[in-house]
Amino acid sequence: MKRQQVQFLLVILVSMIMTSCQLFESKSDARVIAKVHDAFLYEDQLSDFNIPSGLTEKDSVALLTEYIDNWATKQLLLYESKQNMTQKKQAQYDKLVDDYKTDLFVSDYENGYVQKNLNTVITDNEINEYYEEHQQSFLLKEDLVQARYIHLPLSYTNTAATKKLFTRFSVEDKLELKKIKLSFKKVDLNLENSWSTFDELLTAVPSVGNFKKSSFLVANKFFQYKDTKGKYLVKFKEVLLVGQPAPVEYVKETIKQIVLNKRKLQLKKQLEKEIVKDALQTKDYTIFE
């Protein structure tokens, strides 16, 4: 809402209030809108107040009045809560508020310093080095597979030739499979050799779950089957089971985040040391014996 509109409504509202009661005395030069005990609501505190367009003057005043009433209600509740609270507990709450305020300011300053000075470039050598040193931290909690599959319609008549392309999987075979993939119901040739969890594979090909995992969850294992929904060709290139170390490429992004977090902590510690050192030198920080 434009400032002129707010001021216009405030003139009307304040006039209405002042007609009934002369309340407003304050050391501030800003216009006081409302007062609850020792708490004052000033006009400049309403700068973010926004009234939807299209309202009548009466409705706008009502909405602004409701806003002020809500402020007053909170102040009254705050006052009553303090009246019914021990000084010790009030002091505890005041300390929590002060600590939170301090943390907000410090965190904002530290984050700005880190953002300005953080080196975000992480080389593959750094990733591999961290992985080798902390491999036991990346033990799998679920099975991982490098797999490809094709779901064929039951009416598909060229299964043998497609199976040959799928299992041999040469460069030419991959190109041919890509050409004819529109004939398949569903296909993922996993040309990037990406890793996925076994559960993710089940989401793509639920019928795989009808078999005992130990019978097919083996590296370089190919199996073929069919059900009422079609024919399936599935190939496991690599398999890693629960308890084995995850492949470095699978945890690469996690390692990057860990390394970045370590750098952020180092920068914050560096900032703390520098700011204390500078304050001691300029006598802004003095230790009395």
C-alpha positions as a Markdown table, in Angstrom:
| # | Residue | x | y | z |
|---|---|---|---|---|
| 1 | Met | 0.0 | 0.0 | 0.0 |
| 2 | Lys | 1.3 | 3.5 | -0.9 |
| 3 | Arg | 2.6 | 5.6 | 2.0 |
| 4 | Gln | 0.0 | 8.3 | 1.2 |
| 5 | Gln | -2.8 | 5.8 | 1.6 |
| 6 | Val | -1.5 | 4.6 | 4.9 |
| 7 | Gln | -1.1 | 8.2 | 6.2 |
| 8 | Phe | -4.7 | 9.0 | 5.0 |
| 9 | Leu | -6.1 | 6.0 | 6.8 |
| 10 | Leu | -4.0 | 6.7 | 9.9 |
| 11 | Val | -5.4 | 10.3 | 10.0 |
| 12 | Ile | -8.9 | 8.9 | 10.0 |
| 13 | Leu | -8.1 | 6.2 | 12.5 |
| 14 | Val | -6.1 | 8.4 | 14.9 |
| 15 | Ser | -8.8 | 11.0 | 14.7 |
| 16 | Met | -11.4 | 8.4 | 15.7 |
| 17 | Ile | -9.3 | 7.2 | 18.6 |
| 18 | Met | -8.2 | 10.7 | 19.8 |
| 19 | Thr | -11.9 | 11.7 | 19.9 |
| 20 | Ser | -12.6 | 9.1 | 22.5 |
| 21 | Cys | -9.4 | 9.2 | 24.5 |
| 22 | Gln | -6.2 | 11.3 | 24.8 |
| 23 | Leu | -3.7 | 8.6 | 25.2 |
| 24 | Phe | -0.6 | 9.4 | 23.3 |
| 25 | Glu | 2.5 | 10.8 | 25.1 |
| 26 | Ser | 6.0 | 9.7 | 24.1 |
| 27 | Lys | 9.6 | 10.9 | 24.0 |
| 28 | Ser | 9.7 | 9.8 | 20.3 |
| 29 | Asp | 9.1 | 12.3 | 17.5 |
| 30 | Ala | 7.2 | 9.7 | 15.5 |
| 31 | Arg | 3.4 | 9.7 | 15.7 |
| 32 | Val | 2.1 | 7.2 | 18.2 |
| 33 | Ile | -0.7 | 5.0 | 17.0 |
| 34 | Ala | -1.4 | 2.9 | 20.1 |
| 35 | Lys | -0.2 | 2.4 | 23.6 |
| 36 | Val | -0.3 | -0.6 | 25.9 |
| 37 | His | 1.2 | 0.0 | 29.3 |
| 38 | Asp | 4.8 | 1.2 | 28.5 |
| 39 | Ala | 4.7 | -0.2 | 24.9 |
| 40 | Phe | 4.1 | 2.2 | 22.0 |
| 41 | Leu | 3.2 | 1.4 | 18.4 |
| 42 | Tyr | 4.5 | 4.1 | 16.0 |
| 43 | Glu | 3.4 | 5.1 | 12.6 |
| 44 | Asp | 6.7 | 4.2 | 11.0 |
| 45 | Gln | 6.3 | 0.6 | 12.3 |
| 46 | Leu | 3.4 | 0.3 | 9.9 |
| 47 | Ser | 5.6 | 0.8 | 6.8 |
| 48 | Asp | 5.2 | -2.8 | 5.7 |
| 49 | Phe | 1.4 | -2.9 | 6.4 |
| 50 | Asn | -0.4 | -3.7 | 3.1 |
| 51 | Ile | -4.1 | -3.4 | 2.5 |
| 52 | Pro | -5.5 | -5.2 | -0.6 |
| 53 | Ser | -6.6 | -3.0 | -3.4 |
| 54 | Gly | -10.3 | -2.5 | -4.1 |
| 55 | Leu | -11.4 | -2.1 | -0.5 |
| 56 | Thr | -13.6 | 0.7 | 0.6 |
| 57 | Glu | -12.3 | 3.3 | 3.0 |
| 58 | Lys | -14.4 | 1.8 | 5.7 |
| 59 | Asp | -13.1 | -1.7 | 5.1 |
| 60 | Ser | -9.5 | -0.4 | 4.9 |
| 61 | Val | -9.9 | 1.3 | 8.3 |
| 62 | Ala | -11.4 | -1.8 | 9.7 |
| 63 | Leu | -8.4 | -3.9 | 8.5 |
| 64 | Leu | -5.9 | -1.4 | 9.9 |
| 65 | Thr | -7.8 | -1.4 | 13.2 |
| 66 | Glu | -7.6 | -5.2 | 13.3 |
| 67 | Tyr | -3.9 | -5.0 | 12.7 |
| 68 | Ile | -3.5 | -2.6 | 15.6 |
| 69 | Asp | -5.8 | -4.7 | 17.8 |
| 70 | Asn | -3.6 | -7.7 | 17.2 |
| 71 | Trp | -0.5 | -5.8 | 18.2 |
| 72 | Ala | -2.3 | -4.6 | 21.3 |
| 73 | Thr | -3.4 | -8.1 | 22.2 |
| 74 | Lys | 0.2 | -9.4 | 22.0 |
| 75 | Gln | 1.4 | -6.6 | 24.2 |
| 76 | Leu | -1.3 | -7.3 | 26.7 |
| 77 | Leu | -0.5 | -11.0 | 26.8 |
| 78 | Leu | 3.2 | -10.2 | 27.1 |
| 79 | Tyr | 2.5 | -7.8 | 30.0 |
| 80 | Glu | 0.3 | -10.3 | 31.8 |
| 81 | Ser | 2.9 | -13.1 | 31.3 |
| 82 | Lys | 5.6 | -11.0 | 32.9 |
| 83 | Gln | 3.3 | -10.2 | 35.8 |
| 84 | Asn | 2.9 | -14.0 | 36.4 |
| 85 | Met | 6.5 | -14.9 | 35.9 |
| 86 | Thr | 9.4 | -14.8 | 38.4 |
| 87 | Gln | 12.3 | -12.4 | 37.9 |
| 88 | Lys | 14.6 | -15.4 | 37.6 |
| 89 | Lys | 12.6 | -16.9 | 34.7 |
| 90 | Gln | 12.3 | -13.5 | 33.0 |
| 91 | Ala | 16.1 | -13.1 | 33.2 |
| 92 | Gln | 16.5 | -16.6 | 31.7 |
| 93 | Tyr | 14.3 | -15.7 | 28.8 |
| 94 | Asp | 16.0 | -12.3 | 28.3 |
| 95 | Lys | 19.3 | -14.2 | 28.1 |
| 96 | Leu | 17.9 | -16.6 | 25.5 |
| 97 | Val | 16.7 | -13.6 | 23.5 |
| 98 | Asp | 20.1 | -11.9 | 23.8 |
| 99 | Asp | 22.0 | -15.1 | 22.9 |
| 100 | Tyr | 19.7 | -15.6 | 19.8 |
| 101 | Lys | 20.2 | -12.0 | 18.7 |
| 102 | Thr | 24.0 | -12.4 | 19.1 |
| 103 | Asp | 24.0 | -15.6 | 17.1 |
| 104 | Leu | 22.0 | -14.0 | 14.3 |
| 105 | Phe | 24.4 | -11.1 | 13.9 |
| 106 | Val | 27.5 | -13.3 | 14.2 |
| 107 | Ser | 26.1 | -16.0 | 11.9 |
| 108 | Asp | 25.3 | -13.3 | 9.2 |
| 109 | Tyr | 28.8 | -11.8 | 9.4 |
| 110 | Glu | 30.5 | -15.2 | 9.4 |
| 111 | Asn | 28.4 | -16.4 | 6.5 |
| 112 | Gly | 29.2 | -13.3 | 4.5 |
| 113 | Tyr | 32.9 | -13.7 | 5.2 |
| 114 | Val | 32.8 | -17.4 | 4.2 |
| 115 | Gln | 30.8 | -16.6 | 1.0 |
| 116 | Lys | 33.4 | -14.0 | 0.0 |
| 117 | Asn | 36.5 | -16.2 | 0.7 |
| 118 | Leu | 35.4 | -19.8 | 0.1 |
| 119 | Asn | 37.2 | -21.7 | -2.6 |
| 120 | Thr | 34.5 | -23.9 | -4.1 |
| 121 | Val | 36.8 | -25.7 | -6.6 |
| 122 | Ile | 37.2 | -29.4 | -5.5 |
| 123 | Thr | 39.5 | -31.5 | -7.7 |
| 124 | Asp | 39.0 | -35.2 | -8.4 |
| 125 | Asn | 42.3 | -35.8 | -6.6 |
| 126 | Glu | 40.9 | -34.2 | -3.4 |
| 127 | Ile | 37.8 | -36.3 | -3.7 |
| 128 | Asn | 39.7 | -39.6 | -4.2 |
| 129 | Glu | 42.1 | -38.7 | -1.4 |
| 130 | Tyr | 39.2 | -38.1 | 1.0 |
| 131 | Tyr | 37.5 | -41.3 | -0.1 |
| 132 | Glu | 40.6 | -43.4 | 0.5 |
| 133 | Glu | 41.0 | -42.0 | 4.0 |
| 134 | His | 37.4 | -42.4 | 5.0 |
| 135 | Gln | 36.2 | -45.3 | 2.9 |
| 136 | Gln | 34.7 | -47.0 | 6.0 |
| 137 | Ser | 32.4 | -44.1 | 6.4 |
| 138 | Phe | 30.8 | -44.9 | 3.1 |
| 139 | Leu | 29.7 | -48.5 | 3.7 |
| 140 | Leu | 26.5 | -49.3 | 1.8 |
| 141 | Lys | 23.2 | -49.5 | 3.7 |
| 142 | Glu | 21.4 | -50.8 | 0.6 |
| 143 | Asp | 22.3 | -52.8 | -2.5 |
| 144 | Leu | 23.7 | -50.8 | -5.5 |
| 145 | Val | 23.6 | -51.9 | -9.1 |
| 146 | Gln | 24.7 | -50.8 | -12.5 |
| 147 | Ala | 21.9 | -52.3 | -14.6 |
| 148 | Arg | 20.1 | -52.0 | -17.9 |
| 149 | Tyr | 16.8 | -53.4 | -18.9 |
| 150 | Ile | 14.2 | -53.6 | -21.7 |
| 151 | His | 10.5 | -54.2 | -21.3 |
| 152 | Leu | 9.1 | -55.7 | -24.5 |
| 153 | Pro | 5.4 | -56.1 | -25.5 |
| 154 | Leu | 4.1 | -59.7 | -25.4 |
| 155 | Ser | 3.4 | -59.3 | -29.1 |
| 156 | Tyr | 7.1 | -58.5 | -29.9 |
| 157 | Thr | 8.4 | -60.9 | -32.4 |
| 158 | Asn | 12.1 | -60.0 | -32.7 |
| 159 | Thr | 13.1 | -61.0 | -29.2 |
| 160 | Ala | 16.1 | -63.2 | -30.1 |
| 161 | Ala | 17.8 | -60.5 | -32.2 |
| 162 | Thr | 17.1 | -57.8 | -29.6 |
| 163 | Lys | 18.5 | -60.1 | -26.9 |
| 164 | Lys | 21.7 | -60.5 | -28.9 |
| 165 | Leu | 22.1 | -56.8 | -29.2 |
| 166 | Phe | 21.3 | -56.3 | -25.6 |
| 167 | Thr | 23.8 | -58.8 | -24.2 |
| 168 | Arg | 26.7 | -58.2 | -26.6 |
| 169 | Phe | 26.2 | -54.4 | -26.2 |
| 170 | Ser | 28.9 | -53.2 | -28.6 |
| 171 | Val | 29.0 | -49.6 | -29.9 |
| 172 | Glu | 27.0 | -50.7 | -33.0 |
| 173 | Asp | 24.6 | -52.7 | -30.8 |
| 174 | Lys | 23.8 | -49.6 | -28.7 |
| 175 | Leu | 23.1 | -47.6 | -31.8 |
| 176 | Glu | 20.8 | -50.2 | -33.2 |
| 177 | Leu | 18.9 | -50.5 | -29.9 |
| 178 | Lys | 18.4 | -46.8 | -29.8 |
| 179 | Lys | 17.0 | -46.9 | -33.3 |
| 180 | Ile | 14.4 | -49.5 | -32.4 |
| 181 | Lys | 13.6 | -48.5 | -28.9 |
| 182 | Leu | 10.2 | -47.1 | -29.9 |
| 183 | Ser | 9.2 | -50.7 | -30.3 |
| 184 | Phe | 9.8 | -51.4 | -26.6 |
| 185 | Lys | 7.3 | -50.6 | -23.8 |
| 186 | Lys | 10.1 | -49.3 | -21.6 |
| 187 | Val | 13.9 | -49.2 | -21.8 |
| 188 | Asp | 17.0 | -47.9 | -19.9 |
| 189 | Leu | 20.3 | -48.9 | -21.5 |
| 190 | Asn | 22.2 | -47.0 | -18.8 |
| 191 | Leu | 24.8 | -45.9 | -21.3 |
| 192 | Glu | 26.5 | -43.8 | -18.6 |
| 193 | Asn | 27.0 | -46.8 | -16.3 |
| 194 | Ser | 25.4 | -44.9 | -13.5 |
| 195 | Trp | 24.7 | -46.5 | -10.1 |
| 196 | Ser | 21.2 | -46.9 | -8.6 |
| 197 | Thr | 19.8 | -48.6 | -5.6 |
| 198 | Phe | 18.1 | -52.0 | -6.1 |
| 199 | Asp | 14.9 | -50.4 | -4.8 |
| 200 | Glu | 15.1 | -47.7 | -7.6 |
| 201 | Leu | 15.4 | -50.5 | -10.1 |
| 202 | Leu | 12.3 | -52.2 | -8.6 |
| 203 | Thr | 10.4 | -48.9 | -9.0 |
| 204 | Ala | 11.2 | -49.0 | -12.8 |
| 205 | Val | 10.7 | -52.7 | -13.2 |
| 206 | Pro | 8.5 | -54.0 | -10.3 |
| 207 | Ser | 8.3 | -57.5 | -11.7 |
| 208 | Val | 12.0 | -58.1 | -10.8 |
| 209 | Gly | 10.9 | -58.2 | -7.2 |
| 210 | Asn | 9.1 | -61.5 | -7.9 |
| 211 | Phe | 12.5 | -63.3 | -7.9 |
| 212 | Lys | 14.8 | -64.2 | -5.1 |
| 213 | Lys | 17.6 | -61.6 | -5.1 |
| 214 | Ser | 20.4 | -64.0 | -4.5 |
| 215 | Ser | 19.5 | -65.8 | -7.7 |
| 216 | Phe | 20.3 | -62.9 | -10.0 |
| 217 | Leu | 21.9 | -60.0 | -8.0 |
| 218 | Val | 25.4 | -60.9 | -9.3 |
| 219 | Ala | 27.8 | -58.9 | -11.5 |
| 220 | Asn | 27.6 | -59.6 | -15.2 |
| 221 | Lys | 24.3 | -61.5 | -14.7 |
| 222 | Phe | 21.8 | -61.5 | -17.5 |
| 223 | Phe | 18.3 | -62.9 | -17.1 |
| 224 | Gln | 15.2 | -63.0 | -19.2 |
| 225 | Tyr | 11.6 | -63.6 | -18.2 |
| 226 | Lys | 8.0 | -62.7 | -19.0 |
| 227 | Asp | 4.7 | -62.2 | -17.2 |
| 228 | Thr | 1.3 | -61.0 | -18.2 |
| 229 | Lys | 2.6 | -57.5 | -18.9 |
| 230 | Gly | 5.4 | -58.3 | -21.3 |
| 231 | Lys | 8.8 | -59.8 | -21.8 |
| 232 | Tyr | 11.9 | -58.5 | -19.9 |
| 233 | Leu | 15.6 | -58.4 | -20.6 |
| 234 | Val | 17.7 | -57.4 | -17.6 |
| 235 | Lys | 21.5 | -57.2 | -17.3 |
| 236 | Phe | 23.5 | -56.4 | -14.1 |
| 237 | Lys | 26.9 | -55.1 | -15.1 |
| 238 | Glu | 28.1 | -54.4 | -11.5 |
| 239 | Val | 26.6 | -55.2 | -8.1 |
| 240 | Leu | 27.6 | -53.9 | -4.7 |
| 241 | Leu | 25.9 | -55.4 | -1.6 |
| 242 | Val | 25.0 | -53.9 | 1.8 |
| 243 | Gly | 28.1 | -53.5 | 3.9 |
| 244 | Gln | 30.5 | -53.0 | 1.0 |
| 245 | Pro | 32.1 | -49.6 | 0.4 |
| 246 | Ala | 30.1 | -47.4 | -2.0 |
| 247 | Pro | 31.9 | -46.5 | -5.2 |
| 248 | Val | 33.6 | -43.1 | -5.2 |
| 249 | Glu | 31.5 | -41.8 | -8.1 |
| 250 | Tyr | 28.3 | -42.6 | -6.1 |
| 251 | Val | 29.4 | -40.6 | -3.1 |
| 252 | Lys | 31.2 | -37.9 | -5.0 |
| 253 | Glu | 28.6 | -35.2 | -4.3 |
| 254 | Thr | 28.5 | -36.1 | -0.6 |
| 255 | Ile | 32.3 | -35.8 | -0.4 |
| 256 | Lys | 32.2 | -32.5 | -2.1 |
| 257 | Gln | 29.7 | -31.2 | 0.5 |
| 258 | Ile | 31.9 | -32.6 | 3.3 |
| 259 | Val | 35.0 | -30.9 | 1.9 |
| 260 | Leu | 33.2 | -27.6 | 1.5 |
| 261 | Asn | 31.8 | -27.7 | 5.0 |
| 262 | Lys | 35.3 | -28.4 | 6.4 |
| 263 | Arg | 36.6 | -25.4 | 4.4 |
| 264 | Lys | 33.8 | -23.2 | 5.8 |
| 265 | Leu | 34.6 | -24.2 | 9.4 |
| 266 | Gln | 38.3 | -23.5 | 8.7 |
| 267 | Leu | 37.4 | -20.0 | 7.4 |
| 268 | Lys | 35.3 | -19.3 | 10.4 |
| 269 | Lys | 38.1 | -20.3 | 12.8 |
| 270 | Gln | 40.5 | -18.2 | 10.7 |
| 271 | Leu | 38.1 | -15.2 | 11.0 |
| 272 | Glu | 37.8 | -15.7 | 14.8 |
| 273 | Lys | 41.6 | -15.8 | 15.2 |
| 274 | Glu | 42.1 | -12.7 | 13.0 |
| 275 | Ile | 39.4 | -10.6 | 14.7 |
| 276 | Val | 40.8 | -11.4 | 18.2 |
| 277 | Lys | 44.4 | -10.7 | 17.1 |
| 278 | Asp | 43.4 | -7.3 | 15.5 |
| 279 | Ala | 41.3 | -6.3 | 18.6 |
| 280 | Leu | 44.3 | -7.1 | 20.9 |
| 281 | Gln | 46.6 | -5.0 | 18.7 |
| 282 | Thr | 44.2 | -2.0 | 18.6 |
| 283 | Lys | 43.4 | -2.4 | 22.3 |
| 284 | Asp | 39.7 | -2.9 | 21.5 |
| 285 | Tyr | 40.1 | -6.2 | 23.4 |
| 286 | Thr | 41.9 | -6.0 | 26.7 |
| 287 | Ile | 42.5 | -8.7 | 29.3 |
| 288 | Phe | 42.9 | -7.4 | 32.8 |
| 289 | Glu | 45.1 | -9.3 | 35.3 |
